Amino acid sequence: MYQAIFFRGVTQNQLEAIPPHEQTVVQSKIASLIWNAEPAESAPIAGYDDAHRLRLGRWRVVYEVNRSMGTVLIHRILPRTDTTYDDLE
């Protein structure tokens, strides 16, 4: 179990921009990361240590798991496009 989930910069705004009927699903799945930071619908992102993507229909949640601190950092919440994973920090 992880201690906390943090949102990075504009990710809270990205979440709020999701249509309400989809937002509930995305919020629920993000909240569940505290119990399981690597659920079946997630996958590691090649080339980035501890970075994962969570597939939720047309939405992608890009996040980082810090096992030593027990935290999950949400980097992006965006619809899937060819550039969703570009310029990850």
C-alpha positions as a printed NumPy array, in Angstrom:
array([[  0.   ,   0.   ,   0.   ],
       [  1.185,   3.491,  -0.838],
       [  0.881,   6.466,   1.488],
       [ -0.165,   9.198,  -0.927],
       [ -1.072,  10.163,  -4.463],
       [  0.176,  13.536,  -5.666],
       [ -0.888,  15.459,  -8.747],
       [  1.742,  17.288, -10.734],
       [  1.109,  20.823, -11.979],
       [ -1.794,  20.925, -14.398],
       [ -2.963,  17.335, -13.927],
       [ -5.792,  18.43 , -11.632],
       [ -6.985,  20.733, -14.423],
       [ -6.666,  17.877, -16.913],
       [ -8.829,  15.713, -14.661],
       [-11.469,  18.407, -14.354],
       [-11.57 ,  18.781, -18.162],
       [-12.72 ,  15.167, -18.605],
       [-16.464,  14.794, -19.259],
       [-18.293,  14.057, -15.966],
       [-19.432,  10.547, -16.931],
       [-15.811,   9.547, -17.663],
       [-14.273,  11.615, -14.87 ],
       [-15.787,   9.402, -12.18 ],
       [-14.13 ,   6.296, -13.643],
       [-10.75 ,   8.04 , -13.97 ],
       [-10.907,   9.447, -10.419],
       [-11.83 ,   6.048,  -9.005],
       [ -8.96 ,   4.289, -10.767],
       [ -6.459,   6.946,  -9.679],
       [ -7.65 ,   6.589,  -6.08 ],
       [ -7.225,   2.801,  -6.297],
       [ -3.519,   3.237,  -7.129],
       [ -2.902,   3.728,  -3.415],
       [ -3.756,   0.021,  -2.937],
       [ -2.207,  -1.32 ,  -6.132],
       [  0.129,   0.978,  -8.06 ],
       [  0.485,  -1.517, -10.908],
       [ -3.004,  -2.82 , -11.767],
       [ -3.642,  -5.105, -14.757],
       [ -4.657,  -2.198, -17.001],
       [ -1.343,  -0.413, -16.415],
       [  1.955,  -0.922, -18.189],
       [  5.481,   0.409, -17.726],
       [  6.588,   3.117, -20.139],
       [  9.718,   2.046, -21.999],
       [ 12.764,   4.178, -21.324],
       [ 11.507,   5.69 , -18.062],
       [ 12.294,   4.244, -14.65 ],
       [  9.181,   3.73 , -12.512],
       [  6.876,   5.399, -15.081],
       [  3.589,   3.714, -15.958],
       [  0.542,   4.336, -18.045],
       [ -2.948,   3.475, -16.979],
       [ -5.4  ,   2.735, -19.789],
       [ -8.942,   3.865, -19.078],
       [-10.919,   3.746, -22.298],
       [ -9.693,   6.612, -24.444],
       [ -7.915,   8.217, -21.469],
       [ -4.341,   7.666, -20.346],
       [ -2.978,   8.413, -16.911],
       [  0.807,   8.73 , -16.9  ],
       [  2.249,   8.282, -13.432],
       [  5.389,   7.462, -11.486],
       [  5.699,   5.047,  -8.586],
       [  8.246,   5.896,  -5.906],
       [  8.491,   2.687,  -3.895],
       [ 11.026,   4.001,  -1.394],
       [  8.797,   6.963,  -0.437],
       [  5.553,   5.032,  -0.871],
       [  4.049,   7.584,  -3.239],
       [  2.399,   7.801,  -6.64 ],
       [  2.9  ,  10.961,  -8.713],
       [  0.361,  11.649, -11.47 ],
       [  2.103,  13.363, -14.404],
       [ -0.629,  13.522, -17.06 ],
       [ -4.264,  12.705, -17.653],
       [ -4.92 ,  12.974, -21.37 ],
       [ -6.848,  11.351, -24.201],
       [ -4.732,   8.859, -26.139],
       [ -2.977,  10.475, -29.111],
       [  0.325,  10.045, -30.925],
       [  1.897,  12.583, -28.54 ],
       [  0.519,  11.419, -25.173],
       [  3.893,  10.056, -24.065],
       [  6.142,  12.709, -25.656],
       [  8.299,  14.942, -23.468],
       [  7.903,  13.016, -20.234],
       [ 10.062,  14.484, -17.488]])
